[in-house]
Amino acid sequence: MIPPPGCVIFDCDGVLVDSEPIAMRLLLETISDAGVALDPDTSYDRFLGRSLADTREILAAEFGVTLDDRALAAMRARLYAAFRAELRPIPWVPETLPRLNAPFCVASSSQSERIEFSLSLTGLWPQFAGRAFSATLVARGKPAPDLFLHAARKMGFAPADCLVVEDSPAGVEAALAGGMRVVGFLGGGHARSTAHRNALAALAPERMIEDMRALVGIANGGD
């Protein structure tokens, strides 16, 4: 039996809240407004799990799309309106968190404001207040390990004592690069395709789960 972790680190988008389909829809609309049409598969492959700053750089370097501050502000306003209307927690997250024996936190590529906004809308913020870490706090976003290492330090645990729950290949890469255990999560609305499953499996996470309730046995040392 693998011993339970000292700390569980959750990604936010696609792991705690089912936000990725909403966010990708708004990003594709914004890119289209800039004159370039990208298909969802390409967009998920290049942008999933990455910070807005990294996404902006990839768009400019690979697709010739420049999103200025005005375009990003407009996208953020539309995104927040869509979140208010549509955002829901990932199924079974509210029931799973109280059952975890280890302390937990969230480490997300999103900005701090968006993390709090998303978790507040879905009723999860009280369980993460004071333990929410954004990629804006570190030099490099995922797939670099900086954010997860920062979260581990702040929580007071060595990397090897942490278990990361991630839905994106970039996030799984970041956890593994940081020397952490990682569970690939496939329960988000964006994560049902064979291509996405294969992309996570190719990185060899410790486990892959579709139901958040399965995390209890892994995190508490019972599975």
N, C-alpha and C positions, 0 to 999 in steps of 0.2 A: 504494500500500500504506500502511495506517495504521501508524505506528510503534508498537512494543510499549510497553506501560505500564511505568512504573518500579516499580509495586507493584500487587498484586492483593489486593482486600479481599473476603473471602467472608462472606456471611451464614451462619448456622449451621443453624437449623432449616429443613428443606426444601431445603437446598443441600449441606451436608456430611453431615447425618444425616437419615434419613427419619422424622422425629419428628412432623410436623404431624398426620397422621391419629390418632396415639395421643394427642397433647396435646388435639386438638379433641374427641375422644371423652370424655376425662376432664372437660374444661371443660363440655361439654353435660350430662354427668351431674351435675356440681356445680350448674349453673344449674337443672336439673330438680329437684334436691333442695331448691332455694330456692323452688320453686313456679312456675317459668316454663319453658315448653317453647319452645326455639328450634330452627329447622331448620338443618342443616349449611350450606346455601348462604348464608343470612343471616349465620351465625356466621363463616364464612370471609371474607365480604365486609367485615364490620365489625372483625374481630379479627386477621386474618392479618397477621403482621409487626409487630404492636404489642406494647409492653411490658405486663407484668402490671398495672402501675399505670394505664396508659391503658385497658386492657381493663376494669379495675374501674370507672373513671370512666364509660366508655361504658355499661356495664351499668346503673349507677345512673341516669344521665341519660336514657337512651333506652328502657330496658326495666324500670325500677323494681326492679332486682335489687341487693340489697346483700350483698356477700360479705365477711363479717368475717374477722378474722385466723385464727380457729379453722377456718372453712370452707376458707380458702386453705391452711392447714397440712395439713389432711386431704387436700385435692386434691393437694398436692405429694407427700405420702407415697404416695398411690395412683399418681401419675404415675411416680415413681421406681421403684416396684415393676413397673409396666408396661414401663418402659424396660429394666429388667434382663432381662425376659422376651422383649421384642419388638424392641428398637431395633437397627437395622442402619445401616451407612453407606450413603449414596447410591451406587448402582452406579458403579464406575470412579473414585471419588474417591481411594482409596488408590493406584491406579496413575497417576493424573493429577498429583498434587501433586509427586512427584519430577521430573517432566518440565518443570515450569515454570522458566523462566530468571529470572523476577523474584521478589523476596521477596514473601511473602504473609502475611496475618493474617486474623483473624476478628473481625467486628463484629456483635453480635447484640442483639436486644431482650430476650433472656433474661438472668436474673441470672447473675453470674459463676460461682456455684456450679453452676448447671445447665449452663452451657457446658462447664465442666471435666468434670462428671459424664458428659454426653452424649459428649463426644469421648474420654474415657477408656474408656467402655464399648465404643466402636467402634474403639479402637486408634489414634485420630487425634491424641490429646492431645500426644504428644511433638513433633509437627510444628507445634503452635500454642502450646505453653507459653511464656509471656512475651510473646505476641503475640495475646492474646485480650482484646477490649474489649466491655464490657457497657453497655447503655443506662442502667444505674444510675450510670454515671460522668459523665453529662451532664444538662443541665437539661431538654432536650426529647428525647423519643424519635421514632422514625420516624412520620410522613413528614417531620419536620424533619431537616435535614442534620447536626445536631450530632454524632451518633455517628460518622458517616463522616469528618467533618472532624477529630474527635478522633483517630481511628485513623490518618489520614493524617499528622497532626502527630507522633504518637508514632513512626510508622515513618520519618519524615524526608522526606516527599514532599509536593509541592504537589498540591492537589486535581486539577488537570488532568492530572497524571502517574499518576493512580490509575484502575484498572479494578475496578468493583464487580460481583460476581456475586450476583444477588438473585432470589428466587422470588415475592415479594409486591409488589403495587402500591404499598403504603406504602414499601417498601424502594427500589423503582425511583424513586419520587418523591423520596425522601431523597437518593439518589445524584445525580440530575439537579439538584436544588436546590443541592447542594454543588459543582456544576461538574465532576463526574466522568463518565467513560465508564461505561456500565453494560450488562451482558449479562443478559437475562431468562432465568431457568432454569426449564425445564418438566419436569424429570426426577423430581420428588418424587411420592410416592404420592397427594398431594392436588391435583396440578397438571395433571391430564389432561383436565379438562373444557373444552369450547369456551368457556364463560363466563370461566373463569380465563385461558385463552389470549388471549381478546379484551380482557380487562381489562389485561393486560400490554402487548399490542400497541398499545392506544390511547395508551399513554404514550411510545411510540416509542423503546424502548431501541435501542442500536446493533445488537445481534443478539439473537435468541432461539434457544436451543439446548435439546435434550432429552437429549443424551448428553454427560456431562462431558468425555469425551475430545475433543470439539470445541473445548474451551477452550484446548487446547495451541496450536493454530494461531493463535487470536486473541491470546492472551497473549504468545506468542513472536514475533509479527510475521509469521507465515507465511500468515495468512488474513485 
